[in-house]
Amino acid sequence: MTCGLPKVDGLAVLQQMRDNELTRTIRWLVLTSSKEEPGILKASYKLGAKALFPNRSAFDEFTSTVAGVGGYWLLVNKIPLPGGISS
C-alpha cells in the first residue's frame, strides 16, 4: 500500500483494513515518498503495518525494492498455517 493515495489518506485506508475482520490479518507493507517518514513510520506500525519502504522515484530502484521485498515475504518469511505447520 502507498501512503500517497490521490483522494484518500493511505493511513486511513490502513485503519479501515485493520477494522475489517476480513482484511485484518493481511500483512500490509507501506510505501511512502513523504518527507515526514518518521511520523508515517510510527503511525503505520501502530496500525499494524509489517514494513515501511521509501517509494523510489526511479523505476529501476522501485522494481528492485519490490523484488527484494517480494522475495523475503514469499521465500524467507515463515508463517503459521492452520494445524500448526509453518510455511
C-alpha positions as CSV (number, residue, x, y, z in Angstrom):
1,M,0.0,0.0,0.0
2,T,1.2,3.5,-0.6
3,C,0.6,6.4,1.8
4,G,0.4,8.9,-1.1
5,L,-3.0,8.0,-2.5
6,P,-4.6,10.8,-4.6
7,K,-8.0,11.0,-3.0
8,V,-7.7,9.4,0.4
9,D,-5.1,9.2,3.2
10,G,-3.3,5.9,2.9
11,L,-3.1,5.6,6.7
12,A,-6.9,6.0,6.8
13,V,-7.1,3.0,4.4
14,L,-4.8,1.0,6.6
15,Q,-7.1,1.8,9.6
16,Q,-10.1,0.6,7.7
17,M,-8.4,-2.6,6.7
18,R,-7.4,-3.2,10.3
19,D,-11.0,-2.5,11.5
20,N,-12.5,-5.0,9.0
21,E,-12.5,-8.6,10.2
22,L,-12.0,-10.0,6.7
23,T,-8.8,-7.9,6.0
24,R,-7.4,-7.6,9.5
25,T,-4.8,-10.3,9.1
26,I,-3.4,-9.2,5.8
27,R,0.3,-8.3,6.0
28,W,0.5,-4.7,4.9
29,L,3.7,-3.2,3.5
30,V,3.7,0.5,3.2
31,L,5.4,2.6,0.5
32,T,5.9,6.3,1.1
33,S,7.6,9.2,-0.6
34,S,6.8,11.5,2.2
35,K,9.4,13.7,3.8
36,E,7.6,13.1,7.1
37,E,8.7,9.5,7.2
38,P,9.2,9.3,11.0
39,G,5.6,10.3,11.6
40,I,4.3,7.9,8.9
41,L,6.6,5.2,10.2
42,K,5.2,5.4,13.7
43,A,1.6,5.6,12.5
44,S,2.0,2.8,10.1
45,Y,3.4,0.4,12.7
46,K,0.8,1.5,15.2
47,L,-1.8,0.5,12.7
48,G,-0.2,-2.9,12.2
49,A,1.9,-2.5,9.1
50,K,4.7,-5.1,8.9
51,A,7.2,-2.9,7.0
52,L,7.7,0.6,5.6
53,F,9.7,1.3,2.5
54,P,10.7,4.5,0.7
55,N,8.9,4.8,-2.6
56,R,11.8,5.3,-5.1
57,S,11.2,7.7,-7.9
58,A,13.3,5.8,-10.4
59,F,11.5,2.8,-11.9
60,D,14.5,0.5,-11.7
61,E,15.0,1.3,-8.0
62,F,11.3,0.7,-7.3
63,T,11.3,-2.6,-9.1
64,S,14.5,-3.7,-7.3
65,T,12.9,-2.8,-3.9
66,V,9.7,-4.7,-4.8
67,A,11.6,-7.7,-6.0
68,G,13.6,-7.8,-2.7
69,V,10.5,-7.4,-0.6
70,G,8.6,-10.0,-2.5
71,G,11.5,-12.4,-2.2
72,Y,11.6,-12.0,1.5
73,W,7.8,-12.4,2.1
74,L,7.5,-15.3,-0.3
75,L,10.7,-17.2,0.2
76,V,12.2,-16.4,3.6
77,N,9.4,-15.4,5.9
78,K,7.7,-18.3,7.8
79,I,4.1,-18.0,8.9
80,P,1.9,-20.3,11.0
81,L,-0.6,-22.3,8.9
82,P,-3.8,-24.0,10.2
83,G,-2.8,-27.1,12.1
84,G,0.4,-25.6,13.4
85,I,2.5,-26.2,10.3
86,S,4.8,-23.3,9.2
87,S,5.1,-22.4,5.6
